[in-house]
Amino acid sequence: MPLRRRDEDDDEMEPEDDEEYGEEGEQQALDDEELEAEEEEEEEEEEVETRRGGSSRKRRRSDFIDDVAEEDDEEEEDDDDDEDDYGGGGRRGGGGGGGGRRNKKPSGSQFFDLEAEVDSDDEEEDEDGEDDFIDRDVVAEEDDHRRMHRRPLLPREDDQEDVEALERRIQQRYARSSHTEYDEETTDVDQQALLPSVRDPKLWMVKCAIGKEREVAACLMQKFIDKGSELQIKSVVALDHLKNYIYIEADKEAHAKEACKGLRNIYAQKVMLVPIREMTEVLSVESKAIDLSRDTWVRMKIGTYKGDLAKVVDVDNVRQRVTVKLIPRIDLQALANKLEGREVVKKKAFVPPPRFMNIDEARELHIRVERRRDPMTGDYFENIGGMLFKDGFLYKTVSMKSISAQNIKPTFDELEKFRKPGENGDGDIASLSTLFANRKKGHFMKGDAVIVVKGDLKNLKGWVEKVEEDNVHIRPEMKGLPKTLAVHEKELCKYFEPGNHVKVVSGTQEGSTGMVVKVEQHVLIILSDTTKEHIRVFADDVVESSEVTTGVTRIGDYELHDLVLLDNMSFGVIIRVESEAFQVLKGVTDRPEASLVKLREIKCKLDKKTSVQDRFKNTVSVKDVVRIVDGPCRGKQGPVEHIYKGVLFVYDRHHLEHAGFICAKSQSCVIVGGSRGNGDRNGDSYSRLSHLRTPSHIPQSPKRFPRGGPPIDSRGRNRGGRGHDGSTGATVKICKGPFKGYRGRVKEIKGQTVRIELESQMKVVTGKSTFDRSCVSDNLAVTTPYRDTSRYGMGSETPMHPSRTPLHPYMTPMRDPGATPIHDGMRTPMRDRAWNPYTPMSPPRDNWEDGNPASWGTSPQYQPGSPPSRPYEAPTPGSGWANTPGGNYSEAGTPRDSSSAYANAPSPYLPSTPGGQPMTPNSASYLPGTPGGQPMTPGTGGLDVMSPVIGGENDGPWFIPDILVNIRRSGEESVGVIREVLADGSCRVVLGSSGGGDMVVVLPVEMEVVVPRKNDRIKIMGGALRGSTGKLIGVDGTDGIVKVDDTLDVKILDLAILAKLA
Amino acid sequence: MFFHIVLERNMQLHPRHFGRSLRENIVSKLMKDVEGTCSGRHGFVVAITGIENIGKGLIRDGTGFVTFPVKYQCVVFRPFKGEILEAVVTMVNKLIPDDMEFQSGDMPNYTTSDGSVKIQKDSEVRLKIIGTRVDATEIFCIGTIKDDFLGVINDPAAA
């Protein structure tokens, strides 16, 4: 358009140039052109302007400058009518109002004329205006003047006085102006020059009656026409979108007030100055009016349909009304009642749900349905009680004010609904493309792949080269096209290909990344990186990115994949984070249960590091890989992410539901490989393990701790609860933290914290972290008298089993780990030495504490009593070492491994060791089979260590008759019932679960107690109640709740000492 | 695409493996460690085909472990965009129903509307990779069977 107009202008230019040279003044009568101009003038801008005729300010400008200014005006006319009016109008006024002045200021008025003409050209296009109230006479007069100027041009041309000079002049002038014209970038600068400055008249905001804005403006105009230059205002503006106010342009406030005097509906008491900066904004055209076109998505602002999505089907700009298409919310029954004149109970709160109108249904209710043809569009509508329906949609004509068209982002659901009644694909694209109408600026970036979705170039792909205000320059993909094409932003859509890795940058899925798997017009289907589910997003909301994020992964304190405790004491893993809520996989094992949980429904995060036992009583801690062997998810395998109450949350990345999480009972899992836990954590789990186990044997040997009471760990279960512990009063050494190395006396033990009175500093320190107890190392055995004694007892208990001596030390890690998993393990051999008369007191203690493996080399030496085991033992620690994959010799890791190694070591060679010892070979035999340092379950080792101990204490077998066992022999598994426990620890077992099969002798290594389930009859294999039978009435984590038959007491016992009764 | 390349790795070996069979131990450990893993850079290590060179071992302080730099030849597999592969379906999950229909149930599968072609677990399909995402330890691809000569090539159900 601008180009065409430019041509016209050029045509006009030439005569005009001449005009400059000619003397003005030759005034001619109106010709027909005048009439034309008059018509143009009639179609005024929406803003009503009264132009001040006799401008007090005389503009003296050179022709040249004027011309330039004129060009600018033209350029900006499209966007900026007000500027135009402002400049042009004023000047026009100069021509129009001040009839006489024209003669005095010839050069200026020449220009004004031209300008005015151009203006009217423009207005013709912009039209819109009613403004019939512009006095035709005035306009005529104005045009009259203009004509008068034009006339002289032509004769002037004949003069030919100096053609060359003229040419030069033209060159000079238009060389520059043409530049201005075509180079868009300079426009901004030029426009800057047009902005109001301090010297320009100001805008005053004056209050008027609501709805009378236009009227007031018109009155002022009339007043101006009547009074002429008496009224010292420049213009009046009434804006459609601004109620209650009009703007008056005047130099002084007094002028504005003066103008308002004597007029109705205007309240000039308070006149406000519009700051210069805001002046342009006052008159800039709001884009929203433009946006409202057919097929735009809008939302209703008021009424029953408030908030509902609607689609514009017709716009009536004159009446400011819009016809929209809605999904009706109509209660047919109520409607029927109403139409039949029955009583209608008005229930305000009730808003019928949106539902497509079903005409048949309406007819059934005897609602009169008329079918009518719309005279305008030719479409048929069903008319029900004055409402128009078509295809189930309600067509409603509403005021433009009652809809909002800004920033409408329909959700997929809404769009789906709209699409429902067989709208074809094309319609869909069109409707989607209207979504772009209100997308935000800066949407495209250089390098973006785009596709043209509208216009002649539809389906042309390309890349963004440059982005301007509204136009995007793209480099088309097709050959033979210009290097870059300017395309309007709204005709473009981002383009992606399947396989692209993208990131969602806005919308509900904001933040997530994934790979495009399908492109459906403007909608992409993305396979999310996190959830491995597909999500639908608008192409507009997406950018290409190689980044892999999980989307929103956090609300408040809770993060994706956290284990959380919920309100109702259930728990689960967060498997998806939505905008306001989490999806949680509940900790129910029988079937996967996911539920949506609001933030407030979450009680707290659970990040306890516990460990449980798997089906084969191996310890499972977090990160261990387990395979699920039972239940709905049988066969799945993966690392354990969380453990809570005996329930494992396993992550299997091949499991596509619930973000890969599977919830399973620990009993229905088996550990695969070994424990992967790192040293620290394992130290921890180790300690837990010990406390899980210990209750079984503590009561068993009541005489074992004759003085000191049970050691710390034996109360491990009570750690959180009771304050006092056996080791209170013990002298300890702190091995971690700021007080590392200090010795002190334990004052109090509470849960995980220990208060220690430091010997050297005379003060009491408290450690709060869970680690604290493990940070405190038992001090020299000598300083803990009760311990010493107990050890002695233990040692002396089994004088004939020298090989067991080294076993006892392992008990220490088991027993003490609650407090000191690390150092105890290490120090124990040394303690043995302390009391073992055979052992030379060799290596300095510090060595041990440093976890120096070298010290382990000495271990065989402290068992001089068992020479045969020595050579074998030497390598075993080695295998213990190998257990740490990657040779990760953290301080924490070492003792653990070594202790397990020790545990394993003796067993194969001392099969006669009675009791639980046989458990150990389990792991021991497992070890050799894992070359290359296959990580061994340290837990296993640790656990097994226990058994000999128990055996030792009881002087009896671990297994007891009448219990069900799983026999694993040469790869076969069978169930049997122990009939008799032989002296060497092996058992006579009757095969078959009911005990009806063959009788075999089974080594303890080869069998395993069948873990009882709820309501099973059980036999207690350890503890004070050893040998008693009972019923398992409940399972809580690793504890079993047992009703003992004899006493009918309900006891809580470790599941590990419970065996299913045959 | 498969490549036969030479890679290097530092192997840590426990002292108990020292001795006559040191080399074998290193190799078996290497196989255990490396085969089946995936690195974003090279792809999946399919098999070790040979050892080029085992360097001098370095004893690590305090642990007794020895680190050997090992150069080994191996076959790696790395998928590329645009590559056409034959693959076995290991799992059918509901993703994007296209021209085929998803049928859930005991044996979830995709079936064409006329029921002539069925894709289910263990089906062999030829597909074209249209996108890859390479992480440090994972390569993730998306393939299509919507092209000429792509699709099911061997259906266990039909056989």
Interface residues (C-beta under 8 A of the other chain):
Chain A: E497 P498 G499 N500 H501 M515 V516 V517 K518 I525 L527 D529 H534 S546 V548 H654 L656 N852 P853 P875 G878 S879 W881 A882 G886 G887 Y889 P931 G932 G933 Q934
Chain B: Q12 H14 P15 R16 H17 N25 S28 K29 K32 R60 G62 T63 G64 F65 K81 T90 M91 N93 L95 I96 D98 I129 I130 G131 T132 R133 D135 F140 I142 T144
